[in-house]
Amino acid sequence: MALRVGIGLPQLKHFDARTAVTRAARAAEEIGYDSVWVFERFLRPQDQGGPHGLYQMPDVPWPVRYGGVLDPLVALTLAAAVTERVELGTCVLIAPLHVPARLARSLASLDAVSGGRLVAGLGAGWSIDEFAALAPRPVTERGAALDEFLDVAAAIWGPDPVAYRNDRWTVAPAEIGPKPARRIPVYLGGFADAALRRIARRGDGWLPTGLPPAAAGATLARIRAMAADAGRDPSTVSCTFQVGLDGTLDPVPEADRRPYTGSIDQIVEDIAALETAGVDHVFLTVSNVVTDLDAYVDTAAAFHAALEAAGLTTPPAAR
């Protein structure tokens, strides 16, 4: 079975929000991509010192592109309206930044209107500034908040009457709809032990990024072993890998090259290694390395052609 391949939608502020997402989503489907993806970033703080740094690393600056990111559910709704086939993924929605029942209903609605194409990729988050601005719980409770969302979503996505109660939220028996068109797959991000255990117990898949292929394969094998220990069939735990592009797509000497950098052909070699490591789905953050939508579409087409030539995916006509 061919590797499934997706592409991130252009949510960044240098794209025209009125037209970029719809045009990109249509193009992705026409080119032959299997999925389109969005991410969540609410703000980019001016103070990036100490724990306000990227990933809470002291004084590490946030990428400039994190300022002015289009809302992920708005972007996916636009994409759903102009496509028929591609899956619609989030990588990731930061579930603890949201009121659980409201987010669960929004995701159910999106799955319903798209005909069952949503993949809910979720993370616990890390930005103390985003938590201070939005979250019902403090950042120190982000793991518990993610588990809480999974519990609430399971209730709201399930049959009526819906009922849920904990020490914070109460849903008295009620009808809540629309229901998802299918069971929404839930993929979870993270690398820490607690995150991996949560994936093994509760996730349909893992959403890594940045790891070299061998390390990704080793961690995926560990998650699947944990899933087996928890009484699950380990083969049911999938992996969608975000191939995070940055800089340029110029060739890089192999001796100096980091994974997922260099030319399109070099990055395709890394993607082939991910497939060998057990990854079954990848998506490319093309909008990080282009400055306009024409370049986005051209680069998306070039990547897909290279993946076809490498035997990693199939052309649309062969599907």
C-alpha positions as CSV (number, residue, x, y, z in Angstrom):
1,M,0.0,0.0,0.0
2,A,1.4,3.4,-1.0
3,L,2.3,5.9,1.7
4,R,-0.4,8.5,2.2
5,V,0.7,12.1,1.7
6,G,-0.7,15.4,2.8
7,I,0.1,19.1,2.8
8,G,-0.3,21.9,5.2
9,L,-2.7,24.7,4.2
10,P,-1.4,28.3,3.9
11,Q,-2.6,29.9,7.2
12,L,0.3,32.3,7.5
13,K,-0.2,36.1,7.3
14,H,1.8,36.6,4.1
15,F,-1.0,34.7,2.3
16,D,-4.3,36.4,1.4
17,A,-6.8,34.9,3.9
18,R,-9.7,35.6,1.5
19,T,-8.5,33.2,-1.2
20,A,-5.4,31.3,-0.2
21,V,-6.9,28.4,1.7
22,T,-9.6,27.6,-0.8
23,R,-7.3,27.7,-3.7
24,A,-4.7,25.6,-2.0
25,A,-7.2,23.0,-0.9
26,R,-8.6,22.7,-4.4
27,A,-5.1,22.4,-5.8
28,A,-4.0,19.8,-3.2
29,E,-7.0,17.6,-4.2
30,E,-6.4,18.0,-7.9
31,I,-2.6,17.3,-7.6
32,G,-3.5,14.1,-5.8
33,Y,-2.7,14.7,-2.1
34,D,-4.6,12.5,0.4
35,S,-5.0,15.1,3.1
36,V,-4.7,18.8,4.1
37,W,-3.7,20.0,7.5
38,V,-3.8,23.0,9.8
39,F,-2.1,24.0,13.0
40,E,-3.1,26.2,15.9
41,R,-1.2,29.3,17.1
42,F,-3.2,32.0,18.9
43,L,-0.4,34.6,19.5
44,R,3.3,35.4,19.2
45,P,4.4,37.1,22.4
46,Q,6.5,40.2,22.3
47,D,8.4,39.1,25.4
48,Q,10.2,35.9,24.5
49,G,12.5,35.8,27.4
50,G,12.8,33.1,30.0
51,P,9.8,30.7,30.0
52,H,8.1,32.8,27.3
53,G,10.6,31.4,24.8
54,L,9.7,28.8,22.1
55,Y,8.7,25.6,23.8
56,Q,9.4,27.3,27.1
57,M,13.1,27.3,26.3
58,P,14.7,30.4,27.8
59,D,15.1,33.2,25.3
60,V,14.6,30.9,22.3
61,P,12.7,33.1,19.7
62,W,9.4,32.1,18.2
63,P,9.4,31.9,14.4
64,V,8.1,35.1,12.8
65,R,5.5,33.1,10.9
66,Y,3.7,32.4,14.2
67,G,2.3,35.9,14.2
68,G,-1.1,36.2,12.6
69,V,-2.0,32.5,12.0
70,L,-5.5,32.0,10.5
71,D,-7.8,30.1,12.9
72,P,-7.5,26.4,12.2
73,L,-11.2,25.5,12.3
74,V,-12.0,28.4,10.0
75,A,-9.3,27.2,7.6
76,L,-10.6,23.6,7.7
77,T,-14.2,24.7,7.2
78,L,-13.1,26.6,4.1
79,A,-11.2,23.6,2.8
80,A,-14.1,21.3,3.5
81,A,-16.4,23.5,1.4
82,V,-14.3,23.3,-1.7
83,T,-13.1,19.7,-1.6
84,E,-14.7,16.3,-1.8
85,R,-12.0,13.6,-1.2
86,V,-9.1,14.8,1.0
87,E,-9.0,14.2,4.7
88,L,-9.0,17.3,6.9
89,G,-6.5,17.1,9.7
90,T,-5.4,19.2,12.6
91,C,-1.7,19.0,13.7
92,V,-2.3,20.1,16.3
93,L,-5.3,21.7,18.0
94,I,-4.3,22.6,21.5
95,A,-7.3,21.1,23.2
96,P,-6.6,22.6,26.7
97,L,-7.0,26.1,25.3
98,H,-10.7,25.4,24.5
99,V,-13.8,24.8,26.5
100,P,-14.1,21.0,26.0
101,A,-17.8,20.7,25.1
102,R,-17.6,23.6,22.6
103,L,-14.6,22.2,20.8
104,A,-16.0,18.7,20.7
105,R,-19.2,20.0,19.1
106,S,-17.3,22.1,16.6
107,L,-15.3,19.1,15.5
108,A,-18.4,17.0,15.3
109,S,-20.0,19.6,13.1
110,L,-17.0,19.8,10.8
111,D,-16.9,16.1,10.4
112,A,-20.6,16.1,9.6
113,V,-20.5,18.8,7.0
114,S,-17.4,17.2,5.3
115,G,-19.0,13.8,5.1
116,G,-16.7,12.1,7.6
117,R,-13.3,13.5,6.6
118,L,-11.9,15.0,9.8
119,V,-8.8,13.7,11.6
120,A,-8.6,15.3,15.1
121,G,-4.9,15.8,15.9
122,L,-4.5,17.1,19.4
123,G,-1.8,18.3,21.7
124,A,-1.4,19.5,25.3
125,G,0.3,22.8,24.4
126,W,3.3,24.5,25.9
127,S,3.0,28.3,25.6
128,I,2.4,30.0,29.0
129,D,1.2,33.1,27.1
130,E,-1.5,31.2,25.2
131,F,-2.7,29.5,28.4
132,A,-2.8,32.8,30.2
133,A,-4.9,34.3,27.4
134,L,-7.3,31.5,26.7
135,A,-7.3,28.3,28.8
136,P,-9.9,27.2,31.3
137,R,-7.1,25.5,33.3
138,P,-3.5,26.6,34.0
139,V,-0.6,25.3,31.9
140,T,0.5,23.1,34.8
141,E,-2.7,21.1,34.3
142,R,-2.5,20.7,30.5
143,G,-2.2,16.9,30.6
144,A,-5.2,16.6,32.7
145,A,-7.1,19.1,30.5
146,L,-6.3,17.0,27.4
147,D,-7.6,13.8,29.1
148,E,-10.7,15.7,30.1
149,F,-11.3,16.8,26.6
150,L,-11.0,13.2,25.3
151,D,-13.6,12.2,27.9
152,V,-16.0,15.0,27.0
153,A,-15.6,14.4,23.3
154,A,-16.3,10.7,23.7
155,A,-19.6,11.6,25.4
156,I,-20.6,14.3,22.9
157,W,-19.7,12.3,19.8
158,G,-21.6,9.3,21.2
159,P,-25.3,8.6,21.1
160,D,-27.9,10.8,22.7
161,P,-28.8,11.4,25.4
162,V,-25.3,12.8,26.2
163,A,-24.4,13.0,29.9
164,Y,-21.1,14.0,31.5
165,R,-20.0,15.2,34.9
166,N,-16.7,15.9,36.6
167,D,-15.6,18.5,39.2
168,R,-15.6,21.3,36.6
169,W,-18.3,20.6,33.9
170,T,-21.7,19.1,33.9
171,V,-23.7,18.0,30.9
172,A,-27.1,16.9,32.1
173,P,-28.8,14.3,29.8
174,A,-29.4,16.1,26.6
175,E,-29.5,15.9,22.8
176,I,-26.3,17.4,21.3
177,G,-25.7,17.4,17.6
178,P,-24.9,17.1,14.9
179,K,-23.1,13.8,15.4
180,P,-19.9,13.0,13.5
181,A,-20.4,11.3,10.2
182,R,-18.0,8.6,11.3
183,R,-16.0,7.8,14.4
184,I,-13.5,10.7,14.4
185,P,-9.9,9.4,14.5
186,V,-8.0,11.0,17.3
187,Y,-4.2,11.4,16.8
188,L,-2.1,12.8,19.6
189,G,1.3,14.7,19.6
190,G,4.1,14.6,22.1
191,F,7.4,12.9,23.0
192,A,7.4,12.8,26.8
193,D,6.6,9.5,28.6
194,A,3.2,10.7,29.7
195,A,2.3,11.7,26.2
196,L,3.4,8.3,24.7
197,R,1.4,6.4,27.4
198,R,-1.7,8.5,26.5
199,I,-1.3,7.7,22.8
200,A,-0.9,4.0,23.6
201,R,-4.0,4.0,25.8
202,R,-6.3,6.4,23.9
203,G,-5.0,7.5,20.5
204,D,-5.6,6.2,17.1
205,G,-2.2,7.5,16.1
206,W,0.8,9.6,16.8
207,L,1.7,13.0,15.3
208,P,5.5,13.5,15.5
209,T,7.7,16.0,13.8
210,G,11.4,16.7,13.7
211,L,12.8,13.3,14.6
212,P,15.2,11.5,12.3
213,P,13.5,8.5,10.6
214,A,15.2,5.9,12.7
215,A,14.3,7.7,16.0
216,A,10.7,8.1,14.8
217,G,10.5,4.3,14.0
218,A,11.9,3.4,17.4
219,T,9.5,5.6,19.3
220,L,6.6,4.3,17.2
221,A,7.6,0.7,18.1
222,R,7.7,1.7,21.7
223,I,4.2,3.2,21.6
224,R,2.9,0.1,19.9
225,A,4.5,-2.1,22.6
226,M,2.8,0.1,25.2
227,A,-0.5,-0.3,23.4
228,A,-0.1,-4.1,23.4
229,D,0.6,-4.0,27.2
230,A,-2.6,-2.0,27.6
231,G,-4.6,-4.7,25.8
232,R,-4.9,-3.0,22.4
233,D,-4.0,-4.3,19.0
234,P,-0.7,-2.4,18.3
235,S,-1.3,-2.4,14.6
236,T,-4.3,-0.1,15.1
237,V,-1.9,2.7,16.3
238,S,-0.9,4.7,13.2
239,C,1.6,7.5,12.6
240,T,1.3,10.7,10.6
241,F,4.6,12.5,10.5
242,Q,4.8,16.3,9.9
243,V,7.7,17.0,7.6
244,G,8.5,20.4,8.8
245,L,10.1,22.4,5.9
246,D,12.2,25.5,6.6
247,G,14.7,27.7,4.8
248,T,15.1,27.0,1.1
249,L,14.8,23.9,-1.1
250,D,18.3,24.2,-2.4
251,P,20.5,21.0,-2.4
252,V,22.7,20.5,0.6
253,P,25.9,18.4,0.7
254,E,24.9,15.1,2.5
255,A,27.7,15.5,5.0
256,D,26.2,18.8,6.2
257,R,22.5,17.9,5.8
258,R,19.9,17.6,8.6
259,P,16.9,15.4,7.9
260,Y,14.1,17.2,6.0
261,T,16.4,19.8,4.6
262,G,17.9,20.3,1.2
263,S,16.3,19.7,-2.2
264,I,13.0,18.1,-2.9
265,D,14.7,14.9,-4.0
266,Q,16.7,14.9,-0.8
267,I,13.6,15.4,1.3
268,V,11.9,12.6,-0.6
269,E,14.7,10.3,0.4
270,D,14.0,11.1,4.0
271,I,10.3,10.4,3.5
272,A,11.2,7.0,2.0
273,A,13.2,6.3,5.2
274,L,10.1,7.3,7.3
275,E,8.0,4.8,5.4
276,T,10.6,2.1,6.0
277,A,10.5,3.0,9.7
278,G,6.8,2.3,9.8
279,V,5.2,5.7,9.2
280,D,2.1,5.4,7.1
281,H,1.2,9.0,6.4
282,V,3.3,12.2,6.1
283,F,2.4,15.8,5.4
284,L,4.5,18.7,4.2
285,T,4.6,22.3,5.5
286,V,5.1,23.8,2.1
287,S,3.7,27.2,3.2
288,N,6.8,27.7,5.4
289,V,9.2,27.9,2.4
290,V,7.3,29.9,-0.2
291,T,6.2,33.5,-0.3
292,D,3.1,33.4,-2.4
293,L,0.3,31.1,-3.5
294,D,1.6,30.4,-7.0
295,A,4.9,29.2,-5.5
296,Y,2.9,27.1,-3.0
297,V,1.0,25.3,-5.8
298,D,4.0,24.8,-7.9
299,T,6.0,23.4,-5.0
300,A,3.2,21.2,-3.9
301,A,3.0,19.8,-7.5
302,A,6.8,19.3,-7.6
303,F,6.8,17.4,-4.3
304,H,4.0,15.1,-5.4
305,A,5.6,14.4,-8.7
306,A,8.9,13.5,-6.9
307,L,7.0,11.2,-4.5
308,E,5.3,9.5,-7.4
309,A,8.6,9.0,-9.2
310,A,10.0,7.4,-6.1
311,G,7.1,5.0,-5.9
312,L,5.9,6.5,-2.6
313,T,2.5,7.6,-3.8
314,T,0.3,7.2,-6.8
315,P,-1.0,9.7,-9.4
316,P,-4.7,10.7,-9.1
317,A,-5.6,8.8,-12.2
318,A,-4.4,5.5,-10.7
319,R,-6.7,5.8,-7.6
